[in-house]
Amino acid sequence: MTSEHDSLATTPVEVTTVGHDFAVVHHGTTVRRLDDLAPDTDHDIDGVAFRTLEKPDGELLCRFATTNDVHFGETECGHFENIDLGPPLTVADGERPYPLTMNEGAVGEIAAIDPVAVVVKGDLTTNGTDEEYEAFLDCYATAFGDRLHHVRGNHDGYHGATFAATPTQRIDLPGVTLAVLDTTIPRAPNGQVTDDQIEWLGDMAADADQPVLVFGHHHPWDPASNQRPESYFGIIPDSSEKLVATIAAHDGMRGFFAGHTHRNRRRTFAATGDVPYVEVACVKDYPGAWAEYQVFEGGILQLMHRVSTPEALAWTERTRSLFFGAYPQYSFGDLSDRCFAIPT
């Protein structure tokens, strides 16, 4: 039998989150937060080197948060769009469903930063049922009220459900404007942005007098790619080209933020320079992610956090084993994929 000590010996020490003045380190279910660090400075924690982010100029104007792929109603973890790579996991008889454990943990941590808005960007449910959607609302709307903004993902639209199918949402916050798009194609895993949405987005960007960040469930295809699969898992190529061209045409549009892939990844495209196209990992399993955005007068930081309640960490450490142990390498991403400055 493997002891807890033996398990920790094979579990990496991970610098999970880095801000301009703090860092969070995970080692299995042990969490350390280091505060009062110098910004834009090299540090070494338990043999892991990292650099704190540069603090943006000016005052902190607000914080907001996002989650995605919360999957209320899911009972087996490890199925990825009908591809099974290794045995799935589930909770033991009598244990609470893991979507409740993970999302209640995320909601509690998000509430602690007192965000001005919370955006949940798709896959609110697993099977698109009204009961699952009500469970999502019971968890998130009860906590955040009118600060909550949400949109559907492919799992919500698989069976024709139309809840959270709002094509466009504009959220004006201190120092930043958020544009939320419904990218779902009903009954399909991939996504799109319609011509009406593109027109709305361009008009909104032209009208905004502060940076605009765009949010949706699906991630865009890179227009510079030498392959053009019409079945692309994210936003289909025709829509992606129009989306990227619209972002390129408006200097104030400073990033696109998605979920869907259950991983942390940050890309840039040739057509839009340093504008990041970001995917944030899911809430429901390893690493158990939510994202904080700190809006300063002179810039914006994205900080990915792991849900770190004891119950959540016990579950996400179990789910490290998914896909024959390859899941952490895929889902966690590099530190620069998780925590970075959004150029404004």
C-alpha positions in Angstrom: 0.0 0.0 0.0 1.3 3.5 -0.9 1.6 5.8 2.1 0.7 9.5 2.1 4.5 10.2 2.5 5.3 8.1 -0.6 2.5 9.8 -2.6 3.8 13.3 -1.7 7.3 12.2 -2.7 6.1 11.7 -6.3 3.8 14.8 -6.3 5.5 17.9 -7.7 5.7 21.2 -5.8 3.7 23.6 -8.0 3.8 27.4 -8.0 0.1 27.7 -8.9 -0.6 31.4 -8.8 1.7 34.4 -8.9 0.5 38.0 -8.5 2.5 41.2 -8.2 2.9 40.8 -4.5 2.1 37.2 -3.6 2.4 33.6 -4.7 0.5 30.3 -3.9 2.3 27.0 -3.8 0.6 23.6 -3.8 2.2 20.3 -2.8 -0.5 17.6 -2.9 -3.2 18.9 -0.5 -0.9 21.2 1.3 -1.2 24.9 0.3 1.1 27.8 1.2 0.5 31.4 0.4 3.4 33.9 0.5 2.5 37.5 0.8 4.3 40.8 0.8 6.6 39.8 -2.1 8.4 42.4 -4.2 6.8 42.9 -7.6 8.7 42.0 -10.8 11.3 40.1 -8.9 12.8 36.6 -9.1 12.0 34.3 -6.2 12.7 30.6 -5.3 10.2 28.7 -3.2 11.0 25.1 -2.2 13.4 24.9 -5.1 10.9 26.2 -7.7 11.9 29.5 -9.3 9.3 32.1 -10.5 9.1 35.8 -11.0 6.3 38.0 -9.6 4.3 40.0 -12.0 5.0 43.7 -12.5 2.4 45.8 -10.7 0.4 47.9 -13.2 0.5 51.7 -12.7 -2.2 53.5 -10.7 -4.9 52.4 -8.3 -6.7 49.1 -8.2 -10.2 49.9 -9.7 -12.0 46.6 -9.3 -11.7 42.8 -9.3 -13.9 40.4 -11.2 -13.8 36.7 -11.6 -14.7 33.9 -14.1 -15.3 30.2 -14.0 -16.2 27.8 -16.8 -17.0 24.1 -17.3 -18.7 23.8 -14.0 -20.7 20.7 -15.2 -23.5 20.4 -12.7 -25.0 17.0 -12.9 -21.8 15.2 -14.0 -21.2 11.9 -12.2 -18.2 10.4 -14.0 -15.0 12.3 -14.6 -12.6 11.4 -17.4 -14.7 11.4 -20.5 -13.5 14.0 -23.0 -16.0 14.5 -25.9 -16.6 10.7 -26.2 -12.9 9.9 -26.0 -12.0 7.6 -23.1 -8.3 7.5 -22.3 -8.0 5.6 -19.0 -10.7 4.6 -16.5 -13.1 7.4 -15.4 -13.4 8.4 -11.8 -16.4 9.0 -9.6 -17.1 9.6 -5.9 -17.7 6.8 -3.5 -21.2 5.9 -2.3 -22.4 8.4 0.2 -19.9 11.1 -0.9 -21.2 14.5 -2.1 -21.2 14.9 -5.9 -17.9 16.4 -6.9 -19.5 19.3 -9.0 -21.0 20.5 -5.8 -17.8 20.2 -3.8 -15.8 22.0 -6.5 -18.2 24.8 -7.3 -19.1 25.5 -3.7 -15.4 25.8 -3.0 -14.9 28.1 -6.0 -17.9 30.3 -5.0 -16.6 30.7 -1.5 -13.1 31.7 -2.6 -14.5 34.1 -5.3 -16.8 35.7 -2.7 -13.8 36.4 -0.5 -12.3 38.8 -3.1 -15.6 40.7 -3.3 -15.8 40.9 -7.1 -17.9 43.5 -8.9 -18.9 40.8 -11.4 -18.7 37.0 -11.9 -18.8 35.6 -15.4 -19.5 31.9 -15.9 -18.6 31.1 -19.5 -20.3 27.9 -20.5 -20.9 24.3 -19.7 -23.1 25.2 -16.8 -24.6 21.7 -16.9 -23.6 18.2 -18.2 -26.8 17.1 -19.9 -28.6 20.4 -20.5 -31.5 19.7 -18.2 -33.5 22.2 -16.3 -32.7 20.5 -13.0 -29.0 20.8 -13.6 -29.4 24.5 -14.6 -31.4 25.1 -11.4 -28.6 23.5 -9.4 -26.1 25.9 -11.1 -28.3 28.9 -10.2 -28.8 27.7 -6.6 -25.0 27.7 -6.2 -23.9 30.9 -8.1 -27.0 33.2 -8.3 -27.6 32.7 -4.6 -24.1 33.9 -3.8 -23.7 36.7 -6.3 -27.2 37.9 -7.3 -27.1 40.6 -10.0 -23.3 40.4 -10.1 -23.6 37.0 -11.9 -23.5 36.9 -15.7 -23.5 33.6 -17.5 -23.7 32.1 -20.9 -24.2 28.5 -22.2 -21.7 26.1 -23.6 -21.9 23.1 -25.8 -23.0 20.7 -23.0 -25.9 23.1 -22.3 -27.0 23.1 -25.9 -26.4 19.4 -26.8 -30.0 18.4 -26.4 -31.7 21.6 -27.6 -32.0 23.5 -24.3 -32.1 27.3 -24.7 -31.4 28.5 -21.2 -28.5 31.0 -20.9 -28.6 31.5 -24.7 -28.1 35.2 -24.6 -26.3 36.2 -27.9 -24.5 39.2 -26.5 -24.0 40.8 -23.1 -22.2 44.1 -22.3 -20.9 44.6 -18.7 -19.4 48.0 -17.9 -17.1 47.9 -14.9 -14.6 50.4 -13.4 -11.7 50.5 -15.9 -12.9 47.7 -18.2 -15.8 46.7 -20.3 -16.7 43.0 -20.7 -18.4 41.6 -23.9 -19.9 38.1 -23.4 -20.8 36.1 -26.5 -22.9 32.9 -26.8 -20.6 30.8 -29.1 -22.7 27.6 -28.9 -24.0 25.8 -32.0 -27.0 23.8 -30.8 -26.4 20.0 -30.6 -22.8 20.4 -31.7 -19.5 20.3 -29.7 -17.8 23.2 -31.7 -18.8 26.9 -31.7 -19.4 29.9 -33.9 -19.8 33.7 -33.8 -22.6 34.9 -36.0 -22.5 37.9 -38.2 -25.0 39.7 -36.0 -22.6 39.1 -33.0 -19.6 40.4 -35.0 -21.5 43.6 -35.9 -22.5 44.1 -32.3 -19.0 43.5 -31.1 -17.5 46.0 -33.5 -20.1 48.6 -32.6 -19.6 48.1 -28.9 -15.8 48.3 -29.2 -16.1 51.5 -31.2 -18.3 53.0 -28.5 -16.3 51.9 -25.5 -14.0 54.5 -23.8 -12.0 51.8 -21.9 -10.4 48.4 -22.6 -12.7 45.7 -23.8 -12.3 42.0 -22.9 -14.3 39.4 -24.8 -15.6 36.2 -23.2 -17.2 33.1 -24.6 -17.2 29.3 -24.1 -15.3 28.2 -27.2 -11.7 29.2 -28.1 -11.0 30.6 -31.6 -9.0 28.9 -34.4 -5.8 30.6 -35.4 -6.3 32.2 -38.9 -2.6 31.7 -39.6 -2.8 28.0 -39.2 -1.9 25.9 -42.2 -4.9 23.6 -41.5 -8.5 24.6 -41.8 -10.7 21.9 -40.3 -14.4 22.7 -40.6 -15.0 20.4 -37.6 -12.5 22.4 -35.5 -13.3 21.8 -31.8 -13.4 25.5 -30.9 -14.9 28.3 -33.0 -15.1 27.2 -36.6 -12.6 28.8 -39.0 -15.0 31.1 -40.9 -16.3 32.6 -37.6 -12.8 32.8 -36.1 -11.5 34.8 -39.0 -14.3 37.3 -38.6 -13.8 37.5 -34.9 -10.0 38.0 -35.1 -10.4 40.6 -37.9 -12.8 42.5 -35.7 -10.4 42.5 -32.7 -7.6 43.6 -35.1 -9.7 46.5 -36.2 -10.2 47.9 -32.7 -7.2 48.8 -30.6 -9.4 48.8 -27.4 -10.2 45.1 -27.6 -7.5 43.6 -25.5 -8.2 39.8 -25.2 -10.5 36.9 -25.8 -11.1 34.5 -22.8 -12.7 31.0 -23.2 -13.1 27.6 -21.5 -14.2 24.4 -23.3 -10.8 22.7 -23.5 -10.4 22.2 -19.7 -6.8 23.5 -19.8 -4.9 26.7 -19.2 -3.4 28.1 -22.4 -2.5 31.6 -23.7 -1.9 32.2 -27.4 -1.3 35.3 -29.6 -2.2 35.5 -33.3 -0.2 37.3 -35.9 -3.1 39.5 -37.0 -3.6 41.0 -33.5 -0.1 41.3 -32.1 0.1 41.0 -28.3 -3.6 40.5 -27.7 -4.0 37.2 -25.7 -6.4 34.4 -26.6 -6.8 32.5 -23.4 -8.3 29.3 -22.2 -8.9 28.7 -18.5 -9.1 25.2 -17.0 -12.3 23.7 -15.6 -13.7 23.9 -12.1 -14.8 20.3 -11.8 -11.5 18.4 -11.8 -7.7 19.0 -11.8 -6.5 21.6 -11.3 -10.0 23.0 -10.2 -9.6 26.5 -11.6 -11.2 29.9 -11.4 -9.7 33.2 -12.6 -9.4 36.5 -10.9 -8.9 39.7 -12.9 -7.4 42.8 -11.1 -8.2 46.0 -13.0 -5.7 48.8 -12.3 -5.7 52.3 -13.8 -2.7 51.2 -15.9 -3.3 47.6 -16.7 -5.1 44.3 -16.0 -3.8 41.1 -14.4 -5.2 37.6 -14.9 -4.5 35.3 -11.9 -5.7 31.7 -12.1 -6.4 30.1 -8.7 -6.9 26.4 -7.7 -10.0 25.8 -5.6 -8.2 25.0 -2.3 -10.7 23.8 0.2 -9.6 20.5 1.8 -12.5 18.6 0.1 -11.8 20.2 -3.3 -8.0 19.4 -3.1 -8.7 15.8 -2.1 -10.8 15.4 -5.3 -8.5 17.2 -7.7 -5.5 15.3 -6.4 -7.4 12.1 -7.3 -8.1 13.4 -10.8 -4.4 13.9 -11.5 -4.5 10.2 -12.6 -6.9 10.8 -15.5 -5.8 9.9 -19.0 -3.1 7.5 -17.6 -1.5 10.3 -15.6 -1.1 12.7 -18.5 -3.9 15.1 -17.5 -1.8 17.5 -15.4 0.6 18.1 -18.2 -2.3 18.9 -20.5 -4.6 20.9 -18.1 -2.3 22.9 -15.8 -0.3 24.8 -18.4 2.8 26.9 -17.8 2.7 29.6 -15.2 2.7 32.2 -18.0 -0.5 30.6 -19.3 -2.2 31.1 -15.9 -0.9 34.4 -14.5 0.0 37.3 -16.7 -0.5 41.0 -17.5 -3.1 41.8 -20.2 -1.6 44.5 -22.4 -3.8 47.6 -22.4 
